[in-house]
Amino acid sequence: MRTSVEVADIFRAAGPAYRAAHAGHLSLAQLKVMSAIEHCRTAALGGHVEACEDCGQWRIAYNSCRNRHCPKCQGAAARAWLAEREADLLPVGYFHVVFTLPAAITDIALQNKALVYDLLFKAASETMLTIAADPKHLGARIGITAVLHTWGSSMTHHPHVHMIVPGGGIAPDASRWISSQPAFLLPVRVLGKLFRRLFLTRLFALHAAGRLGFFGTMAHLADRGAFLRHLAPVRTKRWVVYAKAPFAGPEAVLAYLSRYTHRVAISNSRLIAFDQDGVTFRYKDYRRDGADRQQIMTLAADEFIRRFLIHVLPRGFHRIRHYGLLAGSARKASLALARELLNVLTPPDAARPVEPEDFRPPCRCCGGRMIIIETFERWRQPRGPPDATATNRETAP
């Protein structure tokens, strides 16, 4: 069901003026995202006409843009990802771990997305794997699924990595499974200290190699001394790492992550209104507790678009990554060994039902099966009703 307001509506109405006002300051990736969202599920991308085999109801279904930043797209991909990750779940407790960059680094990250986001992944994953392998802590090789989020609830720039981690790992000699404590995985203060050291050491190396770019009000940070002074406070500040066992089980964390892996910044369901006053939407103020946490914010359309676009990722950047037992080609063998050590059966490789690419919802009138009776190309409109009896018409969401 289509919501009353969508990001696409805002982009179509205010996008042209925004592009004109910021000509020369928008990246090609941002321009492509705007165009994709504006044209998503419109005649610009073509589509087809469906008719119900039972009652004759027919509807127009326009093609989706399939851009990973579009709030309306990637739903099927997210569900497929969730099914694959559920198949990897082990019969152990799982932990939800979050690594967040301090505010002093977020502006540097915004102007150097590919490098700093990649460094965030590497420093966070190495921190987890190193501390987990330490005999003073867990003493085991663990598995990690990590997902990058770059936004806060109000769409501000807030880069952080969410991880789902099994509560235990395989011993160094692969002879046994070492379980963590039921409500404790690794000491967060130790994680924070190592994360800070690994990240800053490599960030300083990137600066020394001249690989970081600084523009506008941050241009002075190109100077080594200014850069070191800017980061001096965070070198001694505690870097907070969040780690908690999910109360509702590992499936709940996977479901939470899957809602965000294939979209960005804000969902259409959080939008309330779009009018002359701007864009009104719901957000969470994490500084408040209880019912007061749910708040409403109104932004000018230009500011809403600006905040949305700062979360456009560099082309080819992978926002979902796997480490340790879940890394690459070793994943199947590592999971098989883990199940053997845990004395549980390995699930069969039977094909799981996956939503087909051409999935069509049933008829809204009678629940009957919809069939395609006409297709039309990009920038074309379908013909009129296929026959005189098919007078009912709807446009698919």
C-alpha positions as CSV (number, residue, x, y, z in Angstrom):
1,M,0.0,0.0,0.0
2,R,1.4,3.4,-1.0
3,T,2.0,5.8,1.8
4,S,0.7,9.3,1.6
5,V,4.2,10.8,1.2
6,E,7.3,9.2,-0.3
7,V,10.9,10.3,-0.8
8,A,10.2,10.2,-4.5
9,D,7.5,12.8,-4.2
10,I,9.9,15.2,-2.5
11,F,12.6,14.6,-5.1
12,R,10.2,15.1,-8.0
13,A,8.9,18.4,-6.6
14,A,12.0,19.9,-5.1
15,G,14.8,18.0,-6.9
16,P,15.1,20.1,-10.0
17,A,15.5,23.4,-8.0
18,Y,18.0,21.6,-5.7
19,R,20.1,20.5,-8.6
20,A,20.1,23.9,-10.1
21,A,21.0,25.6,-6.8
22,H,23.9,23.1,-6.2
23,A,25.1,22.7,-9.8
24,G,28.8,21.7,-9.8
25,H,28.6,20.6,-6.1
26,L,26.8,17.3,-6.5
27,S,28.7,14.1,-7.3
28,L,27.7,11.9,-10.3
29,A,26.6,9.2,-7.9
30,Q,24.3,11.6,-6.1
31,L,22.8,12.8,-9.3
32,K,22.2,9.2,-10.4
33,V,20.5,8.4,-7.1
34,M,18.2,11.4,-7.5
35,S,17.3,10.5,-11.0
36,A,16.6,6.8,-10.1
37,I,14.3,7.7,-7.2
38,E,12.4,10.3,-9.2
39,H,11.8,7.8,-12.1
40,C,11.2,4.7,-10.0
41,R,8.0,3.0,-10.8
42,T,6.9,5.5,-13.4
43,A,6.4,5.3,-17.1
44,A,10.0,6.5,-17.5
45,L,11.2,3.0,-16.8
46,G,8.5,1.2,-18.6
47,G,6.4,-1.6,-17.2
48,H,3.5,-3.9,-17.9
49,V,-0.3,-4.3,-17.5
50,E,-1.6,-7.1,-15.4
51,A,-5.1,-8.6,-15.4
52,C,-6.9,-10.9,-13.0
53,E,-7.8,-14.3,-14.4
54,D,-10.9,-14.4,-12.3
55,C,-12.6,-11.0,-12.2
56,G,-10.9,-9.1,-15.0
57,Q,-9.5,-6.4,-12.7
58,W,-6.4,-4.9,-14.3
59,R,-3.6,-2.7,-13.1
60,I,-0.5,-1.0,-14.4
61,A,2.8,-2.0,-12.8
62,Y,5.8,0.2,-13.6
63,N,9.4,-1.0,-13.3
64,S,11.5,-0.3,-10.3
65,C,14.8,1.5,-10.5
66,R,16.6,-1.1,-8.3
67,N,18.9,1.5,-6.9
68,R,20.2,0.5,-3.5
69,H,19.5,3.9,-2.2
70,C,15.8,3.9,-3.2
71,P,13.4,3.4,-0.2
72,K,10.9,1.5,-2.4
73,C,13.4,-0.9,-4.0
74,Q,15.5,-3.9,-2.9
75,G,12.8,-5.4,-0.7
76,A,13.1,-8.8,-2.4
77,A,17.0,-8.6,-2.1
78,A,16.7,-7.8,1.6
79,R,14.4,-10.8,2.2
80,A,16.8,-13.1,0.2
81,W,19.7,-11.8,2.3
82,L,17.9,-12.5,5.5
83,A,17.1,-16.1,4.4
84,E,20.7,-16.7,3.6
85,R,21.9,-15.4,6.9
86,E,19.3,-17.4,8.8
87,A,20.7,-20.5,7.2
88,D,24.1,-19.7,8.8
89,L,22.7,-19.3,12.3
90,L,24.3,-21.6,14.9
91,P,22.4,-23.0,18.0
92,V,24.2,-20.5,20.3
93,G,23.4,-17.1,21.8
94,Y,24.2,-14.1,19.6
95,F,25.5,-10.7,20.4
96,H,24.7,-7.3,18.8
97,V,27.9,-5.2,18.7
98,V,28.2,-1.6,17.4
99,F,31.3,0.4,16.7
100,T,30.8,4.2,16.2
101,L,33.2,6.9,15.1
102,P,33.6,10.0,17.3
103,A,32.1,13.3,16.1
104,A,35.5,14.8,15.4
105,I,36.1,12.1,12.7
106,T,32.6,12.1,11.0
107,D,33.4,15.2,8.9
108,I,36.6,13.7,7.7
109,A,34.7,10.6,6.8
110,L,32.1,12.6,4.9
111,Q,34.8,14.0,2.6
112,N,36.7,10.7,2.3
113,K,33.9,8.1,2.3
114,A,35.5,5.1,0.6
115,L,38.7,5.3,2.6
116,V,37.3,6.1,6.1
117,Y,34.3,3.7,5.8
118,D,36.6,1.0,4.7
119,L,39.0,1.8,7.6
120,L,36.0,1.6,10.0
121,F,35.2,-1.9,8.8
122,K,38.8,-3.1,9.0
123,A,39.5,-1.6,12.5
124,A,36.3,-2.8,14.0
125,S,36.6,-6.3,12.6
126,E,40.3,-6.7,13.5
127,T,39.5,-5.4,17.0
128,M,36.8,-8.1,17.5
129,L,38.9,-10.9,16.0
130,T,42.0,-10.0,18.0
131,I,40.4,-9.6,21.4
132,A,38.3,-12.8,20.9
133,A,41.4,-14.8,20.0
134,D,43.2,-13.6,23.1
135,P,43.3,-16.5,25.7
136,K,42.7,-13.9,28.5
137,H,39.3,-13.3,27.0
138,L,37.6,-15.9,24.8
139,G,40.5,-17.6,23.1
140,A,38.6,-18.5,20.0
141,R,38.1,-17.7,16.3
142,I,34.7,-16.1,16.0
143,G,32.4,-15.2,13.1
144,I,31.1,-11.7,12.2
145,T,28.5,-10.3,9.9
146,A,28.9,-6.5,9.7
147,V,26.7,-3.8,8.2
148,L,27.6,-0.2,7.7
149,H,25.0,2.5,8.7
150,T,26.0,6.1,8.0
151,W,22.9,7.8,9.4
152,G,21.3,8.7,12.6
153,S,17.5,8.7,13.1
154,S,17.3,12.4,12.0
155,M,19.4,11.6,8.9
156,T,22.5,13.4,10.2
157,H,25.9,11.9,9.3
158,H,26.6,9.2,12.0
159,P,28.8,6.4,10.6
160,H,28.8,3.2,12.6
161,V,29.0,-0.6,12.0
162,H,26.5,-3.0,13.4
163,M,27.7,-6.6,14.0
164,I,26.0,-9.8,14.8
165,V,28.4,-12.2,16.5
166,P,27.9,-15.8,17.7
167,G,28.4,-16.3,21.4
168,G,31.6,-18.3,21.1
169,G,34.1,-19.6,18.5
170,I,36.3,-22.4,17.4
171,A,39.5,-23.1,19.5
172,P,42.8,-22.4,17.8
173,D,43.5,-26.1,17.4
174,A,40.0,-26.7,16.0
175,S,39.3,-29.3,18.6
176,R,36.4,-27.8,20.4
177,W,33.8,-25.0,20.5
178,I,34.5,-22.4,23.2
179,S,31.3,-20.8,24.4
180,S,31.1,-17.2,25.8
181,Q,29.3,-16.4,29.0
182,P,25.5,-16.2,28.4
183,A,25.3,-12.4,28.8
184,F,28.9,-11.4,28.2
185,L,31.0,-11.7,25.0
186,L,34.1,-9.4,25.3
187,P,35.0,-6.4,27.5
188,V,33.8,-3.3,25.8
189,R,36.4,-1.0,27.3
190,V,39.2,-3.3,26.0
191,L,37.4,-3.3,22.6
192,G,37.2,0.5,22.6
193,K,40.9,1.0,23.4
194,L,42.1,-1.3,20.6
195,F,39.6,0.1,18.1
196,R,40.8,3.6,18.9
197,R,44.4,2.7,18.4
198,L,43.9,0.7,15.2
199,F,41.7,3.3,13.6
200,L,43.8,6.4,14.5
201,T,47.1,4.7,13.6
202,R,45.8,3.9,10.1
203,L,44.1,7.2,9.7
204,F,47.3,9.0,10.5
205,A,49.1,6.8,7.9
206,L,46.5,7.7,5.3
207,H,47.1,11.4,6.0
208,A,50.9,11.0,5.8
209,A,50.5,9.3,2.5
210,G,48.5,12.2,1.1
211,R,45.4,10.0,0.5
212,L,42.9,12.1,2.4
213,G,41.2,15.1,0.8
214,F,40.0,18.2,2.7
215,F,37.7,20.9,1.2
216,G,35.9,24.0,2.3
217,T,36.1,24.8,6.0
218,M,38.2,21.7,6.5
219,A,40.9,22.6,4.0
220,H,43.3,23.5,6.8
221,L,43.4,19.9,7.9
222,A,45.6,19.1,5.0
223,D,48.4,20.5,7.2
224,R,49.9,17.7,9.3
225,G,50.0,19.8,12.5
226,A,46.5,21.0,12.1
227,F,45.3,17.5,11.5
228,L,47.0,16.2,14.6
229,R,45.6,19.1,16.7
230,H,42.1,18.4,15.4
231,L,42.3,14.7,16.5
232,A,44.2,15.3,19.8
233,P,41.0,15.2,21.9
234,V,39.9,11.8,20.5
235,R,43.3,10.2,21.2
236,T,42.6,10.2,24.9
237,K,38.8,10.1,24.8
238,R,37.0,6.8,25.5
239,W,35.6,5.3,22.3
240,V,32.3,3.7,23.2
241,V,31.6,0.2,21.9
242,Y,28.1,-1.2,22.4
243,A,27.7,-5.0,23.0
244,K,24.6,-6.7,24.2
245,A,23.0,-10.1,23.8
246,P,19.8,-9.7,21.8
247,F,16.8,-10.4,24.1
248,A,14.6,-11.8,21.3
249,G,17.2,-14.1,19.8
250,P,19.6,-13.8,16.8
251,E,16.7,-13.7,14.3
252,A,15.6,-10.4,15.8
253,V,19.0,-8.8,15.1
254,L,19.1,-10.2,11.6
255,A,15.6,-8.9,10.9
256,Y,16.6,-5.5,12.3
257,L,19.7,-5.4,10.0
258,S,17.8,-6.7,7.0
259,R,15.5,-3.7,7.1
260,Y,18.4,-1.4,6.5
261,T,20.9,-3.4,4.3
262,H,19.3,-2.5,1.0
263,R,18.1,1.1,1.7
264,V,19.4,4.3,3.2
265,A,18.7,7.1,5.6
266,I,14.9,7.0,5.9
267,S,12.0,4.8,5.0
268,N,8.8,6.1,3.4
269,S,6.8,4.9,6.4
270,R,8.5,7.6,8.6
271,L,7.3,10.5,6.4
272,I,4.3,12.4,7.7
273,A,3.8,15.4,5.4
274,F,5.4,17.4,2.6
275,D,4.0,20.9,2.1
276,Q,5.1,24.5,2.0
277,D,6.6,24.3,5.5
278,G,8.9,21.4,4.4
279,V,9.2,17.7,5.1
280,T,7.8,16.4,8.4
281,F,8.9,12.9,9.6
282,R,9.3,10.8,12.7
283,Y,12.6,10.2,14.4
284,K,14.0,8.8,17.7
285,D,15.8,11.1,20.1
286,Y,18.1,8.7,21.9
287,R,18.9,11.3,24.6
288,R,15.3,10.7,25.9
289,D,13.6,7.7,27.4
290,G,10.2,6.1,27.1
291,A,7.5,7.7,25.1
292,D,9.5,11.0,24.8
293,R,12.0,9.2,22.6
294,Q,9.6,9.3,19.6
295,Q,9.8,12.9,18.2
296,I,8.6,14.7,15.1
297,M,10.9,17.0,13.0
298,T,10.3,19.3,10.1
299,L,13.0,20.2,7.6
300,A,13.0,22.5,4.6
301,A,12.9,20.4,1.4
302,D,16.4,21.4,0.5
303,E,17.8,20.4,3.8
304,F,15.9,17.1,3.7
305,I,17.4,16.3,0.2
306,R,20.9,17.4,1.4
307,R,20.7,15.1,4.4
308,F,19.5,12.2,2.3
309,L,22.3,12.6,-0.3
310,I,25.1,12.6,2.2
311,H,24.4,8.9,2.7
312,V,25.0,8.0,-1.0
313,L,27.8,5.4,-0.9
314,P,30.8,5.4,-3.3
315,R,30.2,3.2,-6.4
316,G,31.1,-0.4,-5.7
317,F,31.4,0.0,-2.0
318,H,30.2,-3.1,0.0
319,R,28.2,-2.1,3.0
320,I,27.7,-5.8,4.2
321,R,30.9,-7.7,5.0
322,H,31.7,-11.0,6.7
323,Y,34.8,-11.9,8.8
324,G,36.3,-14.8,10.7
325,L,34.3,-18.0,10.5
326,L,31.9,-16.3,8.1
327,A,34.5,-14.9,5.7
328,G,34.4,-15.8,2.0
329,S,35.1,-19.2,0.7
330,A,35.9,-20.6,4.2
331,R,32.4,-19.9,5.5
332,K,30.8,-23.3,4.6
333,A,33.7,-25.3,6.0
334,S,33.9,-23.2,9.1
335,L,30.2,-23.5,9.8
336,A,30.3,-27.3,9.2
337,L,33.1,-27.6,11.7
338,A,31.3,-25.4,14.2
339,R,28.1,-27.6,13.9
340,E,30.2,-30.7,14.3
341,L,31.9,-29.4,17.4
342,L,28.5,-28.3,18.7
343,N,27.1,-31.8,17.9
344,V,24.2,-30.5,15.7
345,L,23.2,-31.6,12.3
346,T,24.2,-29.6,9.2
347,P,21.1,-28.3,7.5
348,P,20.5,-29.9,4.0
349,D,21.3,-27.8,1.0
350,A,17.7,-28.0,-0.2
351,A,16.7,-25.0,-2.1
352,R,14.8,-22.5,0.0
353,P,11.8,-20.8,-1.5
354,V,12.9,-17.4,-2.8
355,E,10.6,-14.8,-4.0
356,P,10.8,-14.8,-7.9
357,E,12.0,-11.7,-9.7
358,D,8.7,-11.4,-11.4
359,F,6.5,-11.9,-8.3
360,R,3.1,-10.3,-8.7
361,P,0.8,-9.7,-5.7
362,P,-2.7,-11.3,-6.0
363,C,-5.7,-9.3,-7.2
364,R,-6.8,-6.8,-4.6
365,C,-10.4,-7.3,-5.6
366,C,-10.8,-11.1,-5.4
367,G,-7.4,-12.5,-4.6
368,G,-7.1,-14.1,-8.0
369,R,-3.9,-14.7,-9.9
370,M,-2.6,-11.7,-12.0
371,I,-1.2,-12.3,-15.4
372,I,0.7,-10.0,-17.7
373,I,-1.3,-9.0,-20.8
374,E,0.8,-6.1,-22.1
375,T,4.3,-4.7,-21.7
376,F,5.4,-1.2,-22.7
377,E,8.9,0.3,-23.1
378,R,10.5,3.2,-21.2
379,W,8.8,6.5,-21.6
380,R,5.8,4.9,-23.1
381,Q,2.3,4.5,-21.7
382,P,0.1,1.4,-22.0
383,R,-2.9,1.3,-24.3
384,G,-6.4,1.6,-22.9
385,P,-8.3,-1.3,-21.3
386,P,-7.8,-4.5,-23.2
387,D,-11.6,-5.1,-23.5
388,A,-14.8,-3.4,-22.7
389,T,-15.5,-5.7,-19.6
390,A,-12.2,-4.8,-17.9
391,T,-13.4,-1.5,-16.5
392,N,-11.7,-1.8,-13.1
393,R,-8.2,-0.3,-13.1
394,E,-5.6,0.4,-10.5
395,T,-1.9,1.3,-10.4
396,A,0.4,-1.0,-8.6
397,P,2.4,0.5,-5.7
